[in-house]
Amino acid sequence: MAVDLSFMIGGEAGQGIQSMSFVFGKTLMRGGYEIYISQDFESRIRGGHSSASVRSADKRIQAVSDKTDILIALDTETIDIHKKDMDSAGLTICDRERLKIGSSNHDNILDIPMERLAVEKGGDRVMSNTVAIGALVGLIECDFDLLAAVLREEFRRYGDKTTEGNVSAARAGYDHAKQHYAGKTSHRLTPRTPGQKLLMTGHEALALAAMVAGCKFVAGYPMTPTTSILEYIAEKGRQFNIPVVQTEDEISAANMVVGAAYAGARAMTATSGGGFCLMVEALSLAAMTETPMVVVLGQRPGPAIGLPTRTEQSDLEFALYGGHGGFQRPVLAPRGVADAFWLTVRAFDLAEKYQTPVIIITDHDLADCYNTVERFDLKQVKIDRGLTISDEEGARLTTYKRHQITESGISPRAFPMQTRSLVMTDSDEHDEEGHIIEDAETRTRMVLKRQRKLDGLKDDMDGPKITLKPDAEFTMVGWGSTYGAIREAAELLEADGVRANVLHLNELWPFPADAVMRALSNAPKVFVIESNATGQLARLMRAETGIKAHKSILKFDGRPFTPAYIVNALKKEVS
């Protein structure tokens, strides 16, 4: 029998919702299951409602579920907010005494004295959440030893007392559930043969990829949701001599990255929409000086501050066109955690190969959601630094043209102090040597030189991911982090007798117009699915291919698409 269960942990910010969801998810992963953890929290340190959904299945999953099978409620607000999401046979685990919920004959509420057991067995009521996780593990008959091992890994930095206190608290919850509620649910997650997998967020994978790809300088100003990238590299980078600079603002961060890259280091910055606003002048500087840099744009609902901790795909056009003067730049948008790793490696190669800024677009759904992925084969990482001059060649050069006009538009790249000749450039329009010019002829030649890079970039793009089925009734088109929900929606539709094609993009510019036109040429209906209010991909697709979508399915409430949401929306359109 197929396994696909969804668990939710809810309470106030500060009650350990995120840490316990990760512990539970990692425990189930060690038990051989695929995991997807979606985080939902408000933009405050303490207070306010937070929740985390832990989906576990025996098949590949990359999206959150609409339904909740078992809910852990650490406060009464959680019960009120999420009762509408509960499966008809769903169960709620809570501490009746602490939440002051009177006794009733509701079979779906399981009373676990979390606070009392936390104090008695763990020594601190703050471990109530650990008691709850222990009870959940006992209820679904998972192996307690798996949970104990994960708790020891996650809490060992706090010392033996805290670590073993949490293990004891979890054991108390586990035993209580087994003793009082054995057989209460038919949901079972007994251990299977575990695989060698990782449980990571998209931004952890992105940050790891940057390090593997040879990034040697990172600058940024913390801004949700990309702060996690800066934190990850700041912590791990100490082992690999990667400086991470927290600047006074995003203007400084972007300019420092341009400087580091001009000097020869692979360099990156990460920000959100408001910070990207401040970076566009430096982005144009990188384009004019043909300096490679990688910029991560973590979208969040706007305008202005919007919803800082929610998800949206509303900055596509900003990424494509942000910056004055008009210039080409690759724009990439990872589909999921694994794709975030490999696409980031690719971004650094593209930046140096074409001597241009590269923008990676992410969002909260990708940034902070955990997913199981296969371990990355680092032997497959091949670093391509493009047309660079070696130290040996540089020692022989007495003349050097940093912006030499070539057929490809790409000039041989040397670094300051590498040659016997001066290596220079300028933010004003310049000649081949990098000196400022004003004449029309040189200006025209340099603009055309930079534009010729687009021809090579077009050939270098991998194109969209396309799933074509005979006699499909329509095609779903999407980009970035929506891939998992769209793919699974297609599976649900097929199980219901409806065949649908999927076309999904993770490389948005240069736009793969030819591949998109071929895939959609005979599509009876085209539905573009994206998380914004203005249909930005649909507009881009029409501009580049002439194909107008039959309908855009848009979601802009700050919450991610679910497969069921997409299916329901499509059925309304095709019925």
HURAKA-V151505 format. One line per field, one symbol per residue. psi: psi as a letter, one per 30 degrees, with the letter a starting at -180 (. if undefined). Layout:
# HURAKA-V151505
psi=???
This chain:
# HURAKA-V151505
psi=kkkjkkkkklalkfggeeeeeeeeeeeeefgglkkjkkkjllilelllkllkkjkklglkkglllflkekkjjflfeeeeegfffklfglkkkljeeefhjlklgjffkjjjieeeeeeeffgkffgeeeeeeeeeeeeghlkeeeeeeeeeefffffleeeefeeeeeeeeeeeeeeefgkgfkfkkhkkajklilkjllefeeeeeeeeefgkgkkklkkjkgfefeeeeeeeffefghjkkkjlflfeeeeeeeeeeeeffkklllkaaeeeeefffeeeeeeeeghkklkkkjjklkaabebjfglklhggeeeeefkklfjlkkkjkjkfaeeeeeefeeeeeeeeeegilkkkjkaleeeegkkkkllkkjfffjjkjgaikkleeeeffkfkkjehkkleffkkkkllkgflflkjlllflklaefgkklfkeeeeeeeeeeefffeeeeeffkfllkkjkkkgkflkkkalbffeeeeeeeeeeeefggkkklkjkkfjfkkkieeeeeeegegkekkkkjlilffheeeeeeeefffkkkekkjkkhgfllkleeeeeeeeeeef.
